Amino acid sequence: MKPDLTIPDDFPYTKVLLKGYTEHSDTDAFRSRHPSMDHVRRAKIFNPFDALEGFSEAVAAKNVLYEYRHILSDDQKKSLDAKLNTLQRLTCNGMRAMENQLTVTVIYFQPCQDKDNFSYGYRGQYLTQTGIVWNVDSAVSKSILVGEKRIPFSDILSVDGPPGLFQDDVWGDALES
């Protein structure tokens, strides 16, 4: 069924409506004053508009899954301490760190930074940082510098390196020199 498209008698624009769409030729004065818009510029008009700047990022941040911090067992703590001590001896100064250029992967806990999130203060994410170890500071800041990221010892879950890096017999001679 077609809808009834009758025009009311008191419609003020009946003459305009009955004329139909205007068509302009390329030589028309209107066309010279108002040239056609190219497709690229015309498409930009219909691009989505973000009226609330940052809103979509804020909504996406709420979808991040946070978890509780893992508690390391005594054996895991000893193993992690041994790895950090090995890295500290191999990067005890800038010259030694440049010589060895040890590439490691550190998995660490980063607490939730969003104050509006229900996980703020007691949950977080486990992130991975891979890079060259430049510094292991067990005295002052109790942290490790991997690439450009400084990670506190208390947040580290695991440290992995190239095969044989954390075996004392392999590095025993190099550590004493």
C-alpha positions in Angstrom: 0.0 0.0 0.0 1.3 3.4 -0.9 0.9 6.2 1.6 -1.5 9.0 0.7 0.6 11.9 -0.6 -2.1 14.5 -1.1 -1.2 18.1 -0.6 -3.4 20.1 1.7 -5.1 23.1 0.1 -3.6 25.6 2.5 0.0 24.4 2.1 2.0 27.6 1.4 4.7 26.0 -0.8 2.5 24.1 -3.2 3.9 25.9 -6.3 7.5 25.2 -5.2 6.8 21.6 -4.5 5.1 21.0 -7.8 8.1 22.4 -9.7 10.2 19.5 -8.5 13.9 19.4 -8.1 16.0 22.0 -9.7 18.5 20.9 -12.3 21.5 23.0 -13.1 23.6 22.6 -16.2 27.4 23.1 -16.2 27.0 26.5 -17.9 24.4 27.7 -15.4 25.2 30.8 -13.3 24.3 29.0 -10.1 26.8 26.2 -11.0 29.6 28.8 -11.5 28.9 30.4 -8.1 28.4 27.0 -6.3 30.6 24.4 -7.9 30.1 20.7 -7.1 32.0 19.5 -4.1 34.5 16.7 -4.7 33.8 13.3 -3.2 36.6 13.4 -0.6 35.4 16.8 0.9 31.8 15.7 0.8 32.6 12.5 2.6 34.2 14.4 5.5 30.9 16.1 6.2 29.4 12.8 7.1 32.2 11.5 9.2 31.3 10.7 12.8 31.6 13.6 15.2 32.9 13.1 18.7 30.7 15.6 20.6 32.1 14.5 24.0 35.8 14.5 23.4 37.5 11.7 25.4 34.2 10.0 26.2 34.8 6.9 24.0 38.3 6.5 25.6 36.8 6.8 29.1 34.2 4.1 28.3 36.9 1.8 26.8 39.0 2.3 30.0 36.1 0.9 32.0 36.3 -2.3 30.0 39.8 -3.1 31.1 39.9 -6.2 33.3 41.8 -5.7 36.5 43.0 -8.5 38.8 44.3 -8.9 42.3 48.1 -8.8 42.9 49.6 -12.3 43.0 51.4 -13.2 46.3 54.7 -14.9 45.6 55.7 -18.0 47.5 59.0 -18.1 49.4 60.6 -20.2 46.7 59.5 -17.7 44.0 60.8 -14.8 46.1 64.2 -16.5 46.5 64.4 -17.2 42.7 63.4 -13.6 41.9 66.0 -12.3 44.4 68.7 -14.5 42.8 67.8 -13.2 39.3 67.9 -9.6 40.5 71.2 -10.1 42.2 72.7 -11.6 39.0 71.4 -8.7 37.0 72.8 -6.2 39.6 76.3 -7.7 39.4 76.2 -7.7 35.6 75.0 -4.0 35.4 76.7 -2.6 38.5 77.8 0.5 36.7 77.0 2.2 33.4 80.1 0.8 31.6 79.3 -2.8 32.6 75.6 -2.3 31.5 76.8 -1.0 28.1 79.2 -4.0 27.7 76.7 -6.7 28.6 73.5 -5.1 27.2 71.3 -7.8 28.7 67.8 -8.0 27.3 65.2 -9.3 29.7 61.5 -9.5 30.0 59.9 -8.4 33.2 56.3 -9.1 34.1 55.1 -6.6 36.7 52.0 -5.4 38.4 50.6 -1.9 37.7 47.8 -0.7 40.0 44.6 0.7 38.6 45.2 4.5 37.9 41.6 5.4 37.3 40.1 6.9 40.5 36.6 6.5 39.1 37.0 2.7 38.7 35.8 0.3 41.3 39.2 -1.4 41.1 41.2 1.7 42.1 43.4 0.9 45.1 43.2 -2.8 45.3 43.4 -4.3 41.7 45.6 -3.7 38.7 47.0 -5.2 35.5 50.1 -7.4 34.8 52.1 -5.7 32.1 55.2 -7.0 30.2 58.3 -4.8 29.7 61.1 -6.1 27.4 64.4 -4.3 27.0 68.0 -3.8 28.0 68.7 -3.7 31.8 70.5 -0.5 32.5 70.4 -0.4 36.3 69.4 -2.6 39.3 69.2 -0.4 42.4 68.8 -2.6 45.5 70.0 0.1 48.0 68.0 3.3 47.4 65.0 3.0 45.1 64.8 -0.8 45.1 63.9 -0.9 41.4 65.1 -2.1 38.0 65.5 0.1 34.9 64.5 -1.9 31.8 64.6 0.2 28.6 63.1 3.5 29.8 60.8 1.9 32.4 61.7 1.9 36.1 59.9 -1.0 37.9 59.9 -1.3 41.7 61.0 -4.7 43.1 57.7 -5.1 45.0 55.7 -5.0 41.7 57.8 -7.7 39.8 56.2 -11.0 39.2 58.9 -12.6 37.1 62.1 -11.8 35.2 63.2 -13.9 32.2 66.3 -13.5 30.1 68.2 -15.3 27.4 68.9 -19.0 28.0 71.7 -19.6 30.6 71.6 -16.0 31.9 70.5 -16.9 35.4 72.8 -20.0 35.9 75.5 -19.2 38.3 78.1 -21.5 36.8 77.8 -19.8 33.4 78.4 -16.3 34.8 80.6 -17.2 37.7 83.9 -16.2 36.1 82.4 -13.1 34.5 80.9 -11.9 37.8 84.2 -12.1 39.7 86.2 -10.1 37.1 
